[in-house]
Amino acid sequence: PTQRDTVDRIDRSLQGVARLFRSLLDLSTLDSGSIRPRFEAVAIGDLLHEVVLQNLQQAEWSNTDLRLVDSSAVVLTDRALLATMVQNLVSNALKFAAGRGVLVGCRNCGGSISIEVWDRG
């Protein structure tokens, strides 16, 4: 059981590193202009929930309380690009807020939605 737990942790860590590399590649490609956003209706609450789930292990390892404020908002955006951006923000917050809280949510700002990641790092 101890070895299995160690292997599981290593696997999750490698998956996290792979996600970060994909994120960097996606952002680099977007900056170069070779990616065009594919807009679709995206439920923000679902997207944020997925990102938080992907980061729960990292939060546990750093003894950080990672919380999500649910949202029923739906926006027109490129789901993959938005998920990459939020993932980068959450990952960064967890890196610098070890032992403290991180809160992920969004606000309605006069007809638009502002996704926010709050930390004390």
C-alpha positions as a Markdown table, in Angstrom:
| # | Residue | x | y | z |
|---|---|---|---|---|
| 1 | Pro | 0.0 | 0.0 | 0.0 |
| 2 | Thr | 2.8 | 2.5 | 0.8 |
| 3 | Gln | 4.5 | 1.8 | -2.6 |
| 4 | Arg | 1.2 | 2.2 | -4.4 |
| 5 | Asp | 0.5 | 5.5 | -2.7 |
| 6 | Thr | 4.0 | 6.7 | -3.7 |
| 7 | Val | 3.4 | 5.6 | -7.3 |
| 8 | Asp | 0.0 | 7.3 | -7.4 |
| 9 | Arg | 1.6 | 10.6 | -6.1 |
| 10 | Ile | 4.3 | 10.4 | -8.7 |
| 11 | Asp | 1.8 | 9.8 | -11.4 |
| 12 | Arg | -0.3 | 12.8 | -10.4 |
| 13 | Ser | 2.7 | 15.0 | -10.2 |
| 14 | Leu | 3.8 | 13.9 | -13.7 |
| 15 | Gln | 0.3 | 14.6 | -15.0 |
| 16 | Gly | 0.5 | 18.1 | -13.4 |
| 17 | Val | 3.8 | 18.8 | -15.1 |
| 18 | Ala | 2.4 | 17.6 | -18.4 |
| 19 | Arg | -0.6 | 19.9 | -18.1 |
| 20 | Leu | 1.7 | 22.8 | -17.3 |
| 21 | Phe | 3.9 | 22.1 | -20.4 |
| 22 | Arg | 0.7 | 21.9 | -22.6 |
| 23 | Ser | -0.5 | 25.2 | -21.1 |
| 24 | Leu | 2.8 | 26.9 | -21.9 |
| 25 | Leu | 2.7 | 25.5 | -25.4 |
| 26 | Asp | -0.9 | 26.6 | -25.9 |
| 27 | Leu | -0.2 | 30.1 | -24.7 |
| 28 | Ser | 2.9 | 30.4 | -26.8 |
| 29 | Thr | 1.0 | 29.2 | -29.9 |
| 30 | Leu | -1.8 | 31.7 | -29.1 |
| 31 | Asp | 0.7 | 34.5 | -28.9 |
| 32 | Ser | 2.1 | 33.6 | -32.3 |
| 33 | Gly | -1.3 | 34.0 | -33.8 |
| 34 | Ser | -1.5 | 30.4 | -35.2 |
| 35 | Ile | -4.4 | 29.4 | -32.9 |
| 36 | Arg | -7.8 | 30.8 | -33.4 |
| 37 | Pro | -10.2 | 30.7 | -30.5 |
| 38 | Arg | -13.3 | 28.4 | -31.0 |
| 39 | Phe | -16.1 | 30.1 | -29.2 |
| 40 | Glu | -18.8 | 28.0 | -27.5 |
| 41 | Ala | -21.2 | 28.4 | -24.6 |
| 42 | Val | -19.3 | 27.4 | -21.4 |
| 43 | Ala | -20.8 | 26.9 | -17.9 |
| 44 | Ile | -18.2 | 28.7 | -15.8 |
| 45 | Gly | -19.1 | 26.7 | -12.7 |
| 46 | Asp | -18.3 | 23.4 | -14.4 |
| 47 | Leu | -15.0 | 24.7 | -15.8 |
| 48 | Leu | -13.9 | 26.1 | -12.5 |
| 49 | His | -14.9 | 22.9 | -10.7 |
| 50 | Glu | -12.8 | 20.8 | -13.1 |
| 51 | Val | -9.8 | 23.0 | -12.6 |
| 52 | Val | -10.2 | 22.8 | -8.8 |
| 53 | Leu | -10.4 | 19.0 | -8.9 |
| 54 | Gln | -7.3 | 18.9 | -11.0 |
| 55 | Asn | -5.4 | 20.8 | -8.3 |
| 56 | Leu | -6.7 | 19.2 | -5.1 |
| 57 | Gln | -3.7 | 16.9 | -4.8 |
| 58 | Gln | -1.3 | 19.8 | -5.1 |
| 59 | Ala | -3.3 | 21.8 | -2.5 |
| 60 | Glu | -3.2 | 18.8 | -0.2 |
| 61 | Trp | 0.5 | 18.4 | -0.6 |
| 62 | Ser | 1.1 | 22.1 | 0.3 |
| 63 | Asn | -1.4 | 22.1 | 3.1 |
| 64 | Thr | -3.5 | 24.7 | 1.3 |
| 65 | Asp | -7.3 | 25.1 | 1.6 |
| 66 | Leu | -8.5 | 25.3 | -2.0 |
| 67 | Arg | -12.1 | 26.4 | -2.2 |
| 68 | Leu | -14.5 | 27.2 | -5.0 |
| 69 | Val | -17.4 | 29.6 | -5.1 |
| 70 | Asp | -20.0 | 27.9 | -7.5 |
| 71 | Ser | -21.4 | 29.9 | -10.4 |
| 72 | Ser | -24.4 | 29.3 | -12.7 |
| 73 | Ala | -23.0 | 31.8 | -15.3 |
| 74 | Val | -22.6 | 30.7 | -18.9 |
| 75 | Val | -20.3 | 32.6 | -21.2 |
| 76 | Leu | -19.2 | 32.5 | -24.9 |
| 77 | Thr | -15.5 | 31.6 | -24.9 |
| 78 | Asp | -12.9 | 29.1 | -26.0 |
| 79 | Arg | -13.2 | 26.4 | -23.3 |
| 80 | Ala | -9.7 | 25.0 | -23.7 |
| 81 | Leu | -8.0 | 28.4 | -23.7 |
| 82 | Leu | -9.9 | 29.6 | -20.7 |
| 83 | Ala | -9.3 | 26.4 | -18.7 |
| 84 | Thr | -5.5 | 26.8 | -19.5 |
| 85 | Met | -5.5 | 30.4 | -18.2 |
| 86 | Val | -7.4 | 29.5 | -15.0 |
| 87 | Gln | -5.2 | 26.5 | -14.5 |
| 88 | Asn | -2.1 | 28.7 | -14.6 |
| 89 | Leu | -3.6 | 31.1 | -12.1 |
| 90 | Val | -4.6 | 28.4 | -9.7 |
| 91 | Ser | -1.3 | 26.6 | -10.0 |
| 92 | Asn | 0.6 | 29.8 | -9.3 |
| 93 | Ala | -1.6 | 30.6 | -6.3 |
| 94 | Leu | -1.0 | 27.2 | -4.8 |
| 95 | Lys | 2.7 | 27.5 | -5.4 |
| 96 | Phe | 3.0 | 30.7 | -3.4 |
| 97 | Ala | 0.2 | 30.3 | -0.9 |
| 98 | Ala | 1.4 | 27.1 | 0.8 |
| 99 | Gly | -0.3 | 26.6 | 4.1 |
| 100 | Arg | -2.9 | 29.3 | 3.4 |
| 101 | Gly | -6.2 | 29.5 | 1.6 |
| 102 | Val | -6.9 | 29.9 | -2.1 |
| 103 | Leu | -10.4 | 30.8 | -3.3 |
| 104 | Val | -11.6 | 30.4 | -6.9 |
| 105 | Gly | -14.8 | 32.1 | -8.2 |
| 106 | Cys | -16.2 | 34.7 | -10.5 |
| 107 | Arg | -18.1 | 38.0 | -10.3 |
| 108 | Asn | -20.7 | 39.6 | -12.5 |
| 109 | Cys | -19.2 | 42.9 | -13.5 |
| 110 | Gly | -21.7 | 45.0 | -15.4 |
| 111 | Gly | -22.6 | 42.4 | -18.1 |
| 112 | Ser | -19.3 | 40.6 | -18.1 |
| 113 | Ile | -17.8 | 37.9 | -15.9 |
| 114 | Ser | -14.6 | 38.3 | -14.0 |
| 115 | Ile | -12.9 | 35.0 | -13.0 |
| 116 | Glu | -10.9 | 35.6 | -9.8 |
| 117 | Val | -8.3 | 33.5 | -7.9 |
| 118 | Trp | -7.7 | 34.9 | -4.5 |
| 119 | Asp | -4.7 | 33.8 | -2.4 |
| 120 | Arg | -2.4 | 35.1 | 0.4 |
| 121 | Gly | 0.9 | 34.0 | -1.1 |
